[in-house]
Amino acid sequence: MSLPQPIGRQKEVLYLPARGHFAVLGTAGSGKTTLAILRSAFLGNPRTEHCGKTLLVTFNKALVTYLKHLQDIKLVNVKIENYHLFARGYLAFRNKMSRYAILTPDDREALVKQAVNNLSWQYSLHPLFDYPVELFSEEIRWIAHYGITTYEEYQNLDVSSDREMRFKEEERELVFEIYQTYLNLRQQSGKKYDWDDIATTVCEEFDADTSKRLYKHIVIDEGQDFSPQMIRSLASAIPADGSLTFFGDVAQQIYGHRISWRDAGLDIRQVWEFKQNYRNTKQIAKLGLAISKMPYFKGVPDLVEPVSPPADGALPTIVEFSSPDQEILFVVSEAIALARMQSVAILFRDRQDEKLIGQYLPKGTIRLHREMTTWQAGAGIRYGTYHSAKGLEFDAVILPFCNNKKLPDPEAVEAFGEPDASAQDGRLLYVGVTRAKTRLIITYCGEITSLLPSDTSLYERVKR
Ligand SMILES: Nc1ncnc2c1ncn2[C@@H]1O[C@H](COP(=O)(O)OP(=O)(O)OP(=O)(O)O)[C@@H](O)[C@H]1O
């Protein structure tokens, strides 16, 4: 697979100096991943003066597999890894990592619950404990993402994200106590870290580490999902004469909700913007743009508005069904038909739906998942969650079950409230829609999700 020739802004970004911090914000399909690979090749090129070992780092492993497949030339001096592999490797090098030092996500949830329970006994009848445990869990994650260590920091942190504080000022002292109780419980269970705060130790270790840095250059792809603390740790991983290039699209922030890369303290003088969408047809891009203008996106800083792509195609199709069985049958048969000639992805909000449809798909259909280690290009069906399709692209995309009972997710509405749940699921939908190069089919049964724009000119509508 060969990468396209960079043009215009892309060329400028490719040849940015090999020293300092740079940020490139781009709309979906604007060539961020392409440029992340090309820039890594440029920085690692042994025939240049600036050449040095380069780390191309991204958030999820599936994208690492995809990136490795995309590089047409063998990249010299370039290592492609996801952040957590990098962090674990470095901490192992510093003798700060043992095999079972990281708490699993399920065990983390259990300990957060236990911390909340312990304190709810202690502060019986305190109204704070009427909140669902998920809210505390998210807040603890947020505290870790910002590397907050004291109550004073928590109370006074001035952040640039769109985050309205989840907890009132008078509640925060107790929330911080829950956080500390969680840390104590985690320590008692013999785990030093969880996946959210490992970056803080990486920062501390680099601060104390005077040895020569392994990487001279770091390129971050899908940077919007990195916590400020992760980005900070990567900035500390390079020497003073090295470079860090950040690529991101805040509209696609689907992991670290309500965090901002701007809070990582990078020394960036100018932000480059990629507005040209090279992936989607005009009609699909228009739907993506309309989603990014929905109320749940309001106030998101750093959104880059795309320029409409030149390629024309069919309008996205919305197909309504009167029963879920009919919907499943249609999704499976349509995917099989489309996949004869092209790559097709069926994407879901959650694993349950993925499993449901998975059982009807032909044997050997590829499931997209975090641990995938090989990438098969070309025609065929892939299926997985919206999360698993991050950074990827397919000729055709089918998004089933886009009804108002699924999107926004009722459990998230219950835990975080409707505006927050819509903001999270709206971004997932945006990611799903913008994975499609030429064909997009959205299906539902019952009432359509309110997360999709209501402008009827954006779609072709079919009733089955
Ligand atoms: N200069 C270019 N000329 C032609 N095609 C290009 C160019 N730049 C990028 N593309 C193509 O556009 C598509 C999207 O590129 P890429 O995946 O790098 O975008 P992205 O910004 O990382 O997208 P996303 O953030 O939505 O995952 C790819 O098929 C890529 O080959």
The ligand as an SDF file (V2000), in Angstrom:
LIG
                    3D

 31 33  0  0  0  0  0  0  0  0999 V2000
   -2.5610   14.5080   -0.2680 N   0  0  0  0  0  0  0  0  0  0  0  0
   -3.4200   13.5110   -0.3830 C   0  0  0  0  0  0  0  0  0  0  0  0
   -3.8320   13.1260   -1.6040 N   0  0  0  0  0  0  0  0  0  0  0  0
   -4.6880   12.1070   -1.7550 C   0  0  0  0  0  0  0  0  0  0  0  0
   -5.1940   11.3940   -0.7460 N   0  0  0  0  0  0  0  0  0  0  0  0
   -4.8120   11.7220    0.4930 C   0  0  0  0  0  0  0  0  0  0  0  0
   -3.9140   12.8000    0.7410 C   0  0  0  0  0  0  0  0  0  0  0  0
   -3.7330   12.8760    2.0700 N   0  0  0  0  0  0  0  0  0  0  0  0
   -4.4680   11.9040    2.6270 C   0  0  0  0  0  0  0  0  0  0  0  0
   -5.1180   11.1990    1.6820 N   0  0  0  0  0  0  0  0  0  0  0  0
   -6.0150   10.0490    1.8550 C   0  0  0  0  0  0  0  0  0  0  0  0
   -7.0980   10.4620    2.6770 O   0  0  0  0  0  0  0  0  0  0  0  0
   -7.5340    9.3970    3.5110 C   0  0  0  0  0  0  0  0  0  0  0  0
   -7.5500    9.8790    4.9420 C   0  0  0  0  0  0  0  0  0  0  0  0
   -6.2400   10.0650    5.3890 O   0  0  0  0  0  0  0  0  0  0  0  0
   -5.8380    9.8030    6.8900 P   0  0  0  0  0  0  0  0  0  0  0  0
   -6.3500    8.4950    7.3450 O   0  0  0  0  0  0  0  0  0  0  0  0
   -4.3790   10.0670    6.9970 O   0  0  0  0  0  0  0  0  0  0  0  0
   -6.6770   10.9630    7.5780 O   0  0  0  0  0  0  0  0  0  0  0  0
   -6.8640   11.3060    9.1210 P   0  0  0  0  0  0  0  0  0  0  0  0
   -6.8390   12.7750    9.1860 O   0  0  0  0  0  0  0  0  0  0  0  0
   -5.8830   10.5780    9.9340 O   0  0  0  0  0  0  0  0  0  0  0  0
   -8.3230   10.7710    9.3490 O   0  0  0  0  0  0  0  0  0  0  0  0
   -9.0950   10.4020   10.7140 P   0  0  0  0  0  0  0  0  0  0  0  0
   -8.6470   11.3350   11.7530 O   0  0  0  0  0  0  0  0  0  0  0  0
  -10.5180   10.6140   10.3210 O   0  0  0  0  0  0  0  0  0  0  0  0
   -8.8130    8.9630   10.9880 O   0  0  0  0  0  0  0  0  0  0  0  0
   -6.5750    8.2530    3.2690 C   0  0  0  0  0  0  0  0  0  0  0  0
   -7.1870    7.3640    2.3290 O   0  0  0  0  0  0  0  0  0  0  0  0
   -5.3690    8.9150    2.6440 C   0  0  0  0  0  0  0  0  0  0  0  0
   -4.6690    8.0430    1.7930 O   0  0  0  0  0  0  0  0  0  0  0  0
  1  2  1  0
  2  3  1  0
  2  7  2  0
  3  4  2  0
  4  5  1  0
  5  6  2  0
  6  7  1  0
  6 10  1  0
  7  8  1  0
  8  9  2  0
  9 10  1  0
 10 11  1  0
 11 12  1  0
 11 30  1  0
 12 13  1  0
 13 14  1  0
 13 28  1  0
 14 15  1  0
 15 16  1  0
 16 17  2  0
 16 18  1  0
 16 19  1  0
 19 20  1  0
 20 21  2  0
 20 22  1  0
 20 23  1  0
 23 24  1  0
 24 25  2  0
 24 26  1  0
 24 27  1  0
 28 29  1  0
 28 30  1  0
 30 31  1  0
M  END
$$$$
